[in-house]
Amino acid sequence: MTIEIKLVTKKPARSQLHVLIVPSDQIDELPESIDRDFLKSRDFKGESGQILFTHSAERPVALLGVGSLENLAHANYRQAGAKLLREVKNFHSMSVDFCGYFNENVDQPNATQAFLEGAFLGAYEFTQLKSKTKKPPLKTIAIIGSGQKIKQAINRAESIAFGVNLARDMVNLPGGDLTPVAFARKASSIAKEKKLTIKILDGAAIKKAKMGGILGVNRGSTQQPRFVQLTYKPAKPSGKHIVLVGKGVTFDAGGLSIKTAQGMSTMKCDMGGAAAVLGAMSTLNAISPSVKVTGLMPLTDNMLGGDATRPGDVLRIKNGKTVEVLNTDAEGRLILADALSVASSMKADAIIDLATLTGACMVALGSQYAGLMGTDSELIQAIENSSKATGEEVWHLPLPKEYRSQLDSDVADVKNIGSNWGGALTAGLFLKEFVSEEIPWAHIDIAGPAFADSPWGEHPKGGTGFGVRLIVNVIENL
């Protein structure tokens, strides 16, 4: 959905719908043209996300509640914008007036960015594969305000929403369409469009680089693997370097440890980590952080071909460690092991990986929280702070040393699964084996929130793009 955003200094009379954003404790301050008796009859109290359509002398008006003025936060505006765009179906243009209601935590630039992020995310629909689609009529949103900071907020919102919706599109594409080669091709297109540097390794180059995890998972597939490296270099570098790693299993059948039909039905989403990294990287030239950022995306599917990796096979990872594969459906950690080994060789100041890694994390945290693990308290705190700012919830989980023995193997350096319990934690401990000890590292298990069975907040059904806004915020603040 393409919507043009305009910044205007007065209320544009020609907009079809005028939106007044109203805190719950400021209803009495609304213009006299708003019928108070009508508000009472419809029980409009300005609560967060509450919408009421009415009329003024000139045109239809939408009152959009955001909760109490004292408690206003970015999330209020983001969720209000998402809900409004889901309900506004028949207007070609709208104007948005924040009415000057802000507090010490949220000024108009912050409110504008959050509202527009929500609007763009709420308006999202995946229609690429439908033969007939009805284009939404909304073409223009006019923000009432002025100043360079608000212009920058609009640009940021557009760029971040592009990244999130890009990740959603990637996750929503079927595994038969979004093969590793197709993913790499899309990454190349984004690199060109967003002025990033890209390096793509094909199957032969991956073999030469001795990435045994990727090669092992790919053995059962007829689709060639790819390893994508995207790089953003700031115009005024701070000297810091952050490496992002995203799990890119473009379809996960489980390998010879085959999934059930139900368990396989949503496994086109198993590249949600790589999609989030690609989405985040796409925003960086517009956001212009001062740190260098590299995004690594190991890409393969996990199938059941005649030479698929067997339970009991041993793989040698990029950093030289050997892994006994006891469950071929614990494959994401194998390709991440190669990518984390590459990331460690880059002498990064921080490594952050995102992965739809374990069902165990969903058992523990449900479908709306991501599990957060890592080796550095400052990095963990930075991610938690960004989570509060973006509304993408994370929960800090431990990496217990006592559980490490579960990964001991009789025939290799490590095995790829632990016991039946604490699977999210032993998966994190496995990944830790492939990160240099001196580099701060965080692992975000997005198995739950990367794909939604039904809409929640600003997230749609299907691919949510979870992690894009979170990572961009972390990069800026680090």
KADATA-V993021 format. One line per field, one symbol per residue. ss: DSSP state (h for helix, s for strand, l for the rest). phi: phi as a letter, one per 40 degrees, with the letter a starting at -180 (. if undefined). A space follows every 10 residues. Layout:
ss: ???
phi: ???
This chain:
ss: lllsssssll llllllssss sslhhhhhhl lllllhhhhh hlllllllll ssssslllls ssssslllll lllhhhhhhh hhhhhhhlll llssssslll lllllllhhh hhhhhhhhhh hhllllllll llllllllls sssslllhhh hhhhhhhhhh hhhhhhhhhh hhlllllllh hhhhhhhhhh hhhhllssss slhhhhhhll lhhhhhhhll lllllsssss ssllllllll ssssssssss ssllllllll hhhhllhhhh hhhhhhhhhh hhhhhhhlll lsssssssss ssllllllll lllsssllll lsssllllll lhhhhhhhhh hhhhhlllls ssssslllhh hhhhhlllls ssssllhhhh hhhhhhhhhh lllsssllll hhhhhhhlll lllsslllll llhhhhhhhh hhllllllls ssssslllll sslllsllsl lssllllhhh hhhhhhhl
phi: .bbcbbbbca ccccccbbbb cbcccbcccc dccccccccc ccfcbgcdgc bbcabbccac bbcbcbgcdc bdadcccccc cccdccccbb bcaabbbcgg cbbccbccdc ccccccdccc ccccacbdbc cbbbccccbb bbcciahccc dccccccccc cdccccccdc cccccccccd cccccccccc dccbfbcbbb ccdccccccg ccccccccdc bccccabbbb bbbccbccgc bbbbbbcbcc abcggccccc dccccbcccc bccccccccc cccccccfcc ccbbbbbcba bbbbccbcdc dhcbbbcdcg cbbcccaccc cdccccdccc ccdcccfcca bbbbaccbcc ccccbgcbbc cbbibbcccd cccccccccc gccbbcbcbc dcccccccbc bacabcbbcc bgcccccccc cdcbbdccbd bbbbcbdccc abcacafccc cgcbgdhccd ccccdccc
